[in-house]
């Protein structure tokens, strides 16, 4: 019987142990997609207690607390921080089998040196220990990034953002980590969503180019892309909850845009046309600038209307969508490829049923001498767990090149979530160890170690060239 989360946690044989400890463990991190605050990084935010750093905004934990019968007062409500921490401590023992059970204890071990299990009994002592450390030097936002050996952080930023803190960080000689913006123009693509017109009007102000035509809108978007590029941005990100595509012309897209400017909702078919042309325009621009484009597909958001009205988005009421993605995704990528303007692209789906679809799809559009130009992105959100990660990697290996995979990202708002990279690295060493154990792969440590270092760090470094 193995000890709980010992040095060889998740490692299944001697090969996986060697690959993790000698090749993966000490590799740096390129976090090419997250939701950290550049302001908090610049200010090296100090956290007032463990609830502040651990539970604020963490809808992963909030969902489990609700499932454990915790009243909303102790999740997002008026309870004090200690009471909310105790509510989480009460929930943790019930989370076995969920990755949060392991992540919770990895974070306690790696950042605070605490090996005790978190439960109602240990909670008061852990509260005091962690809070004492958070109150001392070396436990600010920047410190957690440095301790985790992070070299690059790509935040997620609206095109309207001034990128003030990215520019300040770029000029800060005391902080060697690159904190770069990612271009997230969802609000300019969701033509039927409330707030679209307000966003378009603000784009005119921020871009300094007033417009009343679709051509002007595209030029304003382009100006913001180029501004992001000037600050170091090399990645875009698109939340595409429903993958859609329709052939159209610029003239048709302009007519649809004009209807929206009048405050009218457009038809589903027109929405497809507008999004298709606008995304294709942006994709070609990304290609020109050498960016990587990310698609996050098939999330079903804000399902609980009562709680959405009470708490707003990103509070734990999203789930997996089951829209078909193959045909519209292929057509969208092909629209860019036809003009030899398909950028490096990373595709994620929240629905694990899409794993083999995406793994096969990316093979249609590889090329330009770029290893793994089109990537099947790492297991995301509800799939960010042992079986989900292994299934994603096995699907990629089955029909593509696992060896060219650019690996893990945090996709998190928490400065403690870099332990997820450790969790991921242990799992792909587990997978390779299993292949070796079955005689499917030679037990050549030097050969396999190079692959492990590639997936941990080297592939992403070569791919993004930040």
ZAMARGU-4260 file (C-alpha; in steps of 0.2 Angstrom, whole numbers, plus 5000, padded with zeros to 4 digits):
<rodrens>
0) 5000/5000/5000 | 5007/5017/4995 | 5007/5032/5007 | 4995/5046/5003 | 5003/5058/4991
5) 5021/5053/4993 | 5035/5058/4982 | 5029/5045/4969 | 5011/5050/4969 | 5002/5045/4953
10) 5018/5036/4946 | 5015/5018/4942 | 5032/5010/4939 | 5051/5014/4939 | 5051/5021/4922
15) 5037/5034/4927 | 5047/5038/4943 | 5063/5041/4934 | 5055/5052/4920 | 5046/5063/4933
20) 5060/5066/4945 | 5074/5067/4933 | 5066/5075/4918 | 5049/5083/4922 | 5050/5090/4940
25) 5062/5104/4938 | 5057/5111/4921 | 5051/5129/4921 | 5033/5133/4917 | 5025/5143/4902
30) 5008/5147/4907 | 5000/5152/4891 | 4982/5154/4897 | 4976/5160/4914 | 4965/5172/4922
35) 4977/5180/4934 | 4976/5199/4937 | 4991/5208/4930 | 4987/5222/4943 | 4989/5210/4957
40) 5005/5203/4950 | 5012/5221/4948 | 5007/5226/4965 | 5014/5209/4972 | 4997/5207/4981
45) 4998/5201/4999 | 4983/5190/5004 | 4975/5193/5021 | 4971/5175/5024 | 4970/5158/5016
50) 4952/5161/5012 | 4957/5177/5002 | 4970/5167/4991 | 4960/5150/4991 | 4942/5153/4990
55) 4939/5170/4983 | 4932/5168/4965 | 4935/5149/4965 | 4920/5142/4957 | 4927/5124/4956
60) 4927/5124/4975 | 4910/5133/4977 | 4902/5119/4966 | 4908/5106/4978 | 4903/5115/4993
65) 4885/5117/4987 | 4885/5099/4983 | 4890/5096/5001 | 4875/5105/5008 | 4885/5121/5013
70) 4873/5136/5013 | 4877/5150/5001 | 4881/5162/5015 | 4897/5152/5018 | 4902/5151/5000
75) 4898/5168/4992 | 4888/5176/5006 | 4891/5187/5021 | 4900/5174/5032 | 4917/5179/5038
80) 4933/5172/5030 | 4936/5160/5044 | 4918/5153/5043 | 4920/5151/5024 | 4937/5142/5027
85) 4929/5130/5039 | 4915/5126/5027 | 4928/5122/5014 | 4938/5111/5027 | 4922/5102/5031
90) 4919/5098/5012 | 4937/5093/5008 | 4936/5075/5015 | 4920/5073/5004 | 4930/5077/4988
95) 4940/5061/4987 | 4940/5055/4969 | 4939/5073/4963 | 4955/5082/4958 | 4952/5096/4971
100) 4956/5083/4985 | 4973/5081/4978 | 4976/5099/4972 | 4971/5106/4989 | 4984/5095/4998
105) 4997/5098/4984 | 4995/5117/4987 | 4996/5115/5006 | 5012/5104/5004 | 5021/5114/4991
110) 5018/5132/4996 | 5016/5131/5015 | 5025/5115/5020 | 5009/5107/5028 | 5007/5088/5026
115) 4992/5087/5037 | 4975/5082/5029 | 4963/5096/5029 | 4947/5092/5038 | 4936/5100/5052
120) 4948/5094/5065 | 4964/5101/5057 | 4956/5117/5050 | 4960/5128/5065 | 4979/5124/5066
125) 4980/5125/5047 | 4971/5142/5047 | 4984/5149/5059 | 4999/5141/5051 | 4995/5147/5033
130) 4989/5164/5039 | 5006/5167/5048 | 5015/5163/5032 | 5004/5174/5022 | 5008/5188/5033
135) 5027/5186/5031 | 5039/5191/5017 | 5040/5179/5002 | 5021/5175/5001 | 5015/5188/4989
140) 5007/5186/4971 | 5024/5187/4963 | 5032/5176/4975 | 5021/5161/4971 | 5025/5163/4953
145) 5043/5163/4956 | 5043/5148/4968 | 5033/5139/4954 | 5047/5142/4941 | 5036/5151/4930
150) 5044/5160/4915 | 5029/5167/4906 | 5011/5171/4911 | 4998/5175/4898 | 4983/5184/4906
155) 4966/5185/4898 | 4961/5203/4892 | 4947/5212/4884 | 4952/5222/4868 | 4947/5238/4877
160) 4960/5235/4891 | 4973/5249/4893 | 4986/5235/4897 | 4993/5248/4910 | 4999/5234/4921
165) 5007/5224/4908 | 5017/5239/4902 | 5022/5243/4920 | 5028/5225/4922 | 5037/5225/4906
170) 5047/5240/4913 | 5050/5232/4930 | 5068/5226/4931 | 5065/5218/4948 | 5053/5205/4940
175) 5060/5193/4927 | 5044/5184/4923 | 5036/5190/4907 | 5017/5194/4910 | 5009/5196/4893
180) 4991/5200/4887 | 4980/5188/4878 | 4967/5196/4866 | 4949/5190/4871 | 4937/5198/4859
185) 4921/5188/4864 | 4911/5204/4868 | 4914/5210/4850 | 4908/5193/4842 | 4893/5190/4852
190) 4882/5201/4842 | 4865/5195/4850 | 4872/5196/4868 | 4866/5210/4880 | 4879/5223/4881
195) 4886/5221/4863 | 4882/5239/4857 | 4889/5247/4873 | 4905/5237/4869 | 4906/5243/4851
200) 4904/5261/4857 | 4918/5259/4869 | 4929/5251/4856 | 4927/5267/4846 | 4933/5277/4861
205) 4947/5266/4865 | 4954/5264/4848 | 4952/5282/4844 | 4944/5278/4827 | 4925/5283/4827
210) 4916/5272/4815 | 4898/5268/4809 | 4902/5254/4797 | 4908/5236/4798 | 4924/5241/4789
215) 4927/5254/4803 | 4923/5241/4816 | 4936/5229/4808 | 4949/5242/4807 | 4946/5247/4826
220) 4948/5228/4830 | 4964/5227/4820 | 4971/5243/4829 | 4968/5234/4846 | 4977/5218/4840
225) 4992/5228/4835 | 4992/5237/4851 | 4992/5221/4861 | 5006/5215/4849 | 5016/5231/4854
230) 5015/5226/4872 | 5020/5208/4869 | 5004/5199/4866 | 5006/5184/4855 | 4990/5174/4859
235) 4972/5176/4857 | 4958/5167/4865 | 4940/5164/4860 | 4926/5157/4870 | 4915/5148/4857
240) 4901/5140/4866 | 4893/5135/4850 | 4904/5131/4836 | 4896/5139/4820 | 4901/5143/4802
245) 4892/5150/4787 | 4899/5155/4770 | 4897/5174/4768 | 4904/5190/4761 | 4910/5205/4768
250) 4895/5215/4761 | 4883/5202/4770 | 4892/5204/4786 | 4892/5223/4785 | 4873/5222/4783
255) 4871/5211/4798 | 4882/5223/4808 | 4871/5238/4803 | 4856/5229/4809 | 4864/5226/4826
260) 4869/5245/4827 | 4850/5249/4826 | 4848/5238/4842 | 4840/5224/4833 | 4844/5205/4837
265) 4849/5196/4821 | 4844/5178/4816 | 4854/5163/4820 | 4860/5161/4802 | 4865/5180/4802
270) 4874/5177/4818 | 4884/5163/4810 | 4889/5174/4795 | 4894/5188/4806 | 4905/5178/4817
275) 4912/5168/4803 | 4918/5183/4793 | 4924/5192/4809 | 4934/5177/4816 | 4941/5174/4799
280) 4947/5192/4798 | 4955/5190/4815 | 4963/5174/4811 | 4971/5181/4796 | 4978/5195/4806
285) 4985/5183/4819 | 4993/5174/4806 | 5002/5189/4799 | 5008/5193/4816 | 5014/5176/4821
290) 5001/5174/4835 | 4993/5158/4841 | 4974/5157/4841 | 4964/5148/4855 | 4947/5141/4853
295) 4938/5136/4869 | 4922/5126/4863 | 4906/5118/4870 | 4903/5127/4887 | 4885/5128/4892
300) 4885/5144/4903 | 4874/5152/4917 | 4862/5138/4917 | 4854/5143/4934 | 4845/5159/4930
305) 4840/5163/4948 | 4858/5162/4954 | 4865/5171/4939 | 4853/5185/4943 | 4860/5185/4961
310) 4879/5182/4958 | 4882/5185/4940 | 4893/5174/4928 | 4908/5163/4933 | 4901/5158/4950
315) 4899/5139/4947 | 4883/5137/4936 | 4891/5132/4920 | 4893/5114/4913 | 4897/5104/4897
320) 4888/5108/4881 | 4885/5094/4867 | 4884/5104/4851 | 4892/5096/4836 | 4908/5104/4831
325) 4916/5094/4817 | 4909/5102/4802 | 4909/5121/4807 | 4926/5119/4814 | 4933/5112/4799
330) 4925/5125/4788 | 4931/5139/4799 | 4949/5133/4799 | 4948/5130/4780 | 4942/5147/4777
335) 4958/5154/4784 | 4969/5140/4776 | 4962/5144/4758 | 4971/5161/4759 | 4987/5153/4767
340) 4982/5163/4782 | 4978/5150/4796 | 4988/5154/4812 | 4995/5142/4824 | 4979/5136/4833
345) 4975/5127/4849 | 4958/5119/4850 | 4949/5114/4867 | 4932/5106/4869 | 4924/5105/4886
350) 4915/5089/4880 | 4926/5074/4881 | 4916/5066/4867 | 4925/5078/4855 | 4942/5071/4860
355) 4945/5060/4844 | 4936/5073/4833 | 4948/5086/4838 | 4963/5075/4838 | 4958/5069/4820
360) 4954/5087/4814 | 4971/5095/4818 | 4979/5083/4806 | 4970/5091/4792 | 4978/5108/4794
365) 4996/5104/4800 | 5010/5112/4789 | 5021/5127/4786 | 5036/5118/4794 | 5029/5121/4811
370) 5029/5106/4823 | 5012/5104/4829 | 5006/5120/4821 | 4988/5115/4825 | 4986/5108/4843
375) 4973/5098/4853 | 4973/5108/4869 | 4975/5100/4886 | 4960/5093/4895 | 4950/5108/4901
380) 4939/5113/4916 | 4928/5098/4919 | 4940/5087/4911 | 4955/5094/4921 | 4957/5078/4931
385) 4966/5061/4930 | 4954/5052/4918 | 4951/5068/4908 | 4969/5072/4906 | 4974/5054/4902
390) 4959/5052/4889 | 4964/5068/4880 | 4983/5063/4879 | 4978/5045/4873 | 4966/5052/4860
395) 4980/5064/4853 | 4993/5049/4853 | 4981/5038/4844 | 4979/5048/4829 | 4992/5062/4830
400) 5009/5066/4838 | 5008/5066/4857 | 5027/5070/4857 | 5023/5088/4849 | 5010/5092/4863
405) 5013/5109/4871 | 5006/5103/4887 | 4998/5111/4902 | 4991/5128/4907 | 4982/5134/4923
410) 4966/5142/4916 | 4965/5149/4934 | 4962/5164/4944 | 4972/5157/4958 | 4991/5160/4961
415) 4992/5143/4970 | 4986/5133/4955 | 5003/5130/4947 | 5003/5114/4956 | 4992/5108/4943
420) 5007/5107/4931 | 5015/5095/4944 | 4999/5085/4943 | 4999/5085/4924 | 5017/5080/4923
425) 5015/5066/4934 | 5001/5059/4924 | 5009/5060/4907 | 5024/5051/4915 | 5012/5038/4921
430) 5005/5036/4904 | 5022/5034/4896 | 5027/5022/4910 | 5012/5012/4906 | 5017/5011/4888
435) 5034/5005/4893 | 5027/4993/4905 | 5016/4985/4892 | 5031/4984/4880 | 5023/4996/4868
440) 5038/5009/4869 | 5056/5005/4872 | 5063/5008/4890 | 5075/5021/4883 | 5077/5034/4897
445) 5087/5047/4886 | 5074/5046/4872 | 5059/5047/4883 | 5066/5060/4894 | 5068/5072/4880
450) 5050/5069/4876 | 5045/5072/4894 | 5055/5089/4894 | 5047/5094/4878 | 5029/5091/4884
455) 5033/5100/4901 | 5041/5115/4893 | 5052/5114/4877 | 5038/5112/4865 | 5028/5127/4871
460) 5044/5138/4871 | 5047/5133/4853 | 5029/5135/4848 | 5025/5152/4855 | 5042/5160/4854
465) 5037/5173/4867
</rodrens>
